[in-house]
Amino acid sequence: MVRSILITGCSSGIGLDAAMTLHRAGWRVFAGVRDEDSAARFRSAGVETAQIEMSDSASIDAALTGVLERTGGTLDALYNNAAFACPGAVEDLPTDALRSVFEANVFGLHHLTRAAIPVMRRQGHGRIVQCSSVLGFVPLPWRGAYSASKYALEGLTDTLRIEMRDTPLHVITLQPGPIASRIRANSIPHFERWIDWESSSRRAQYERSLLKRLYEPSGGDLFQLPPGAVSRVLLKALTTPRPRSHYKVTVPTHLMAAARRLLPRAALDALCARG
């Protein structure tokens, strides 16, 4: 039988590649997108869509209901990939900005996950895959809001995985490192809306570091991989009979996990401070 999966955050980057990779692998993919233009591009490629806004519970419920109506009430897998960032120093980060990041990256994801669990319980199987990040277990400067949301996701997902041990459901965390995507470009409107860097005591640091990272073209981060690297790991997590709890993607993710285990906290902080 053809397996079905709902993937959030499919307009670009990791989600787009995941949707196309699984479609080519024979899955019935429902690509979660926010706008009609993205939906039309997927439909032209033969991929079904679900329009979903992760900061809106009503939108989430409507999207999942629409998917279940098309599948006859079943869903084999959920891949929570949607997320966005609001870069800036923590001391310059308004609480409402942090709240907006959590609404999409944590609360919306949690709402969708909870809604999918009863479906998977009834059918007797299912896999929930959460896209975390290397920033879900180590911090880096300027990334406080995003990192905090991924730390929260790690805690929720680890707890859920333990609680689901007495069910046939698998709960899995992917931890990508630097992946070529639009997350940096997509974060610019949030930075411009919320961060008053010109009035910050760190203005000179913004000019030397973050502004260049956001606005100047670059060749990508060290050890950066294409989105397909995540899709290959996702496919393994979805199909292997006994999936691991965590899958790390990219060399920096493995290195930072080792550093977190082995280095004293002061040394780890010094390493992370280098950005």
PATI-755765 format. One record per residue: x, y negated, z of N, C-alpha, C in turn; residue in one letter. Coordinates in steps of 0.05 Angstrom, whole numbers, plus 5000, padded with zeros to 4 digits. Example, Ala and Ser with C-alpha at 12.3 -4.5 7.8 and 13.67 -1.06 7.14 Angstrom:
<sites>
526451145156524650905156526450665156A 525750455142527350215143525849995157S 
</sites>
This chain:
<sites>
501750245000500050005000501749755000M 500849544987502249294987502149155014V 504449085024504448955050504148655047R 502748525067502248245066503748095087S 504547835080505947675099505147375095I 504847235117504446945117507046825125L 508046635108510546495114509946205116I 510846075137510445785139512845635130T 512445375122514645205114515945285088G 514245335067515245445042515845235020C 515544985026515844785005518644764993S 520644845010523344825000525145005018S 527645025010529645155027529145445034G 529445505060529245785070526445895064I 524345745069521645855065521045905035G 521945725018521445764989522846014980L 525446044987526846284978525746534990D 524846525015523746765028521146845013A 519446655007516946714993517446844966A 519346734951519946844924521347114926M 523147144945524547394949522647624956T 520847574975518947784983516947844961L 516147634946514347674924515647864903H 518147814897519547984878519948264889R 520048294915520348554928517748704930A 515548594921513048734920511148664943G 511848474960510048394982507848214971W 505548214984503448014979504047774997R 505047574985506047345001503947115001V 503447005024501946765027503846545036F 504446375018506446165023505145925036A 505845865061504745645075506045385066G 504345195057505344935047503444715057V 504444475056502744245066501344105043R 502444105019501343934998500544104973D 498843984958497744124934499844174913E 501743984910503844014889505444274894D 506244314920507744554926506044804922S 503444784929501645014925501445084896A 501244874879500944924850503445064839A 505744984848508245104838508245404845R 507445474869507345754877505345914860F 502945794857500845934842501745984813R 503245804802504245844774506246074773S 507446134796509346364797508046614806A 505346604810503946844818503846894848G 504546694863504646724893502246584905V 500846724922498546604936499546404957E 497746214964498646004983496545975005T 497445835026495745755048496545475056A 494845285053495545015061495244985091Q 497444905103497544905132499344675143I 498344545163499744335177500344435205E 502844475211503544615236503144435261M 502644185258502044025281499043995285S 497344135270494444115271493244395275D 492144445299491144705306488844785287S 487144595280484944655262485944745235A 488044615225489244695200490344975201S 491645035224492845305228490645515227I 488545465242486345665244485045705216D 484645485202483445505175485245665156A 487845615157489645755140489646055145A 489846125170489846415177487246545170L 485046405175482446515168482246565137T 483246375122483246405093484946645083G 487246675096488946905089487447165096V 486347185119484947435127482547495110L 481147295101478947335083479847465057E 482247395048483247505023484447775026R 485347845050486648105054484648315066T 482248225072480348415085480848435115G 482148235126482448225155485048345166G 487048385148489548495157491848305151T 494048335166496448185161498748345172L 500548435154502748605162505048455176D 505448195168507748055180507147755180A 508347615199508347325200511247235203L 512047045186514646925188514346635193Y 514846555218514646275226517246135220N 517345995197519745855188519545555190N 517145445189516745155188517945015212A 519444795207520644635228521644385216A 521944175232523243935223524943815246F 526643625239528543505258528143205259A 528743095282528842805286531542745298C 533642695281536342655292536542395307P 538442395326538942155342539942235370G 541242055383542242105410539842145429A 540042315448537842375467537042115481V 538841945488538141705503536641505485E 536741545459535241375440532641505430D 532141745439529841895429527341835445L 525341705433522841655448521441915454P 520141925476518742165484516642245463T 515342055451513342125430514742255406D 517142185400518642315379519242605386A 520042645410520542925419517943085419L 515842955427513243085427512443165399R 512842995379512143065352513643305341S 516243325349517843555340516743805353V 516143795379515044035392512344115382F 510643915374508043985363508244175339E 510144125322510444305298512244545304A 514544495316516544705318515944905340N 514344825360513745005382510745055385V 509244845390506444885396504844995373F 505344885349503944995325504645275320G 507245335321508245605317507045795338L 506845705363505745875384502745925379H 501345715369498445745364498045955342H 499645935320499346125299500146415307L 502246435323503046695332500846825349T 499746675368497646785385495146865368R 494546715347492246785331492747035314A 495247085307495947325291496047575307A 496747555333497147795349494647975351I 492247865356489848045357489448195330P 489948065308489748195282491548435281V 494048395289496048615288495448825308M 494348755331493648955351491449135340R 489349015327487149175317488049365295R 489949285278490749455256492949655265Q 494049615289495949805300498849765290G 499449545278502249495270502549195263H 505049105262505548835253508248735262G 509348555247511948435254511648125254R 512648015276512747725279515647645279I 516447485259519247395256519347095260V 520947005279521246725285523946625275Q 523946405260526446285250527446085271C 529446175286530745995305533145865291S 535345855305537745715294540045765313S 542445715303544745705321544345495342V 542745285335542145075355540045165375L 539245415374537445535394538945645417G 541645655415543245755438545745585443F 546545405426548645215432547744935422V 548444725436547644455428549844315411P 549044125395550843955381549943665383L 551643475382550843195384548843115362P 547142935369545042815351542742995345W 542743235355540743435348539043515371R 538843345391537443415416534643505413G 533043365397530143435394529943715380A 531343755358531244005344532244235361Y 534544185374535744395391533844465414S 532644265426530844325448528444495439A 527444435415525244595405526044885399S 528444915389529345195384530045345409K 531145205429531545335455528845425466Y 526845265464524145335473523145575458A 523545575432522645795415524046055423L 526646045429528046275437526846395463E 526246215482525146315508522346435504G 520646305489518046415483518146685469L 519946695449520046945433521247175449T 523347115465524547335481522447445501D 520847265513518847355531516647515517T 515747415494513747555478514747835470L 517247855462518348115454518248315477R 518948225500518848405524516048485530I 514148295528511348355534510148535514E 511148535489509948705468511148985467M 512849045486514149305486512149535488R 509849485499507749695502505749695479D 506449555457504749545433506449635409T 505149675386506649755362507649505347P 507549275359508449035345511448985350L 512848895330515648815332515948515331H 517448405350517948115351520948065347V 521647905327524347885318525147595315I 527647535322528647265319530947255299T 530747075279532947015261534346765271L 537046775270538646545279540546455257Q 539546305238541246195217543145985228P 545345955214547145735219546845535196G 548945425186548745235164547745365138P 545345285129544145385105543445145087I 543945165062543244955043540244915042A 539244685050536344635051535944335050S 533444255052532743975052532243875080R 532944025101532243935128533543675135I 535943625125537243375131535843135118R 535243175092533842965077531042915088A 529743135095527043115106526942985134N 529242985147529242865174529542555173S 530342445150530842165148528341995155I 525942055145523641895152523041895182P 523542125195523142135224525241975239H 527741985230529841825242529141525239F 528241445215527641165210525241075226E 523441255231521041175246521541145275R 523241325286523441335315525941225327W 528141235313530741165326531640885319I 531840715340532740435337535740435341D 537140535321540040565324541540305325W 540440095312541739845311541839705339E 539939775356539939665383541239855404S 542140075394543240285412546040205422S 546740285446549440255456551440425440S 550340615425551940795408551940715379R 551340465373551140375346553640445329R 555940395340558440445325558740745319A 557840915338558041205333556041285312Q 553641165312551741225290553041155263Y 554340925261555440835236557741015227E 559341115246561541285239560741575233R 558541665245557941945243555142005231S 553041955245550442045237549441915211L 549841655208548841525184550241635159L 552741685161554141805138553042085132K 552542235153551542505149548742505136R 547142315144544442295134544242185105L 545841975100545341815076547441855054Y 549841955061551841985041551942265030E 552142305003552342574992554742725003P 554342985007556543145017556443415003S 558643565006558743824994557644045011G 556243965033555144165051556944215075G 555944355095557544415119559444655114D 561444665131563344885129561845155133L 562545345116561345615117558345615110F 557345395098554545385090553845605070Q 551545725073550645935054548045845041L 547345965019544745905006542446025021P 539945935017537646055031537346355027P 538346455005538046745000539446915021G 541446805035542746955057540747015079A 538946825084536846875105534747065094V 534047035069531947215058532847505059S 535347555053536347835054536147945082R 536747795102536447885130533547915137V 531847735129529047755134527848005123L 528548075098527548315086528448565102L 530948565111531848785128530148795154K 529748565167528248565192525348665188A 524248615164521448695159521148985152L 523349105142523049375131524449595146T 526449525161527949735176526049855197T 526150115201524250245221524550135249P 527050085257527549985284529149725283R 527749505279529149245276530449155301P 532649005298533948885321532348655332R 532848575356531448355368532348095356S 534948065349536047825338537847885314H 537647715294539447745271540847475267Y 543447475268545047225264545847215235K 545546965224546246925196548346695194V 550446745180552746565175554946605196T 557346555187559746585204559546405229V 558846145227558745975250556846075272P 554646205264552746315284554146535300T 555546715287556946925301559246805319H 560646615308562846495323561846345348L 559646195345558646045368557346235389M 556246455380555146645399557446765416A 559746825402562046925416563246715435A 563346465426564346245442562646215467A 560046235464558246205487558646415508R 559346665499559846885517562546855531R 564546765516567346785525568446535538L 567646295529568846055537567745945564L 569345825580568245675603566445455593P 564545375609562645175600563944915591R 566044825605567344575597568644605570A 569844835564571044875538568944895516A 566645025522564545035503563444765497L 563044605518562144325514564044165496D 566544195500568544055484568444145455A 568044405451567744505424565244395410L 563044395424560544305413560644005408C 562043855425562143565422563443485396A 565043665384566343605358564343595335R 561843695341559743685320559943895300G 
</sites>
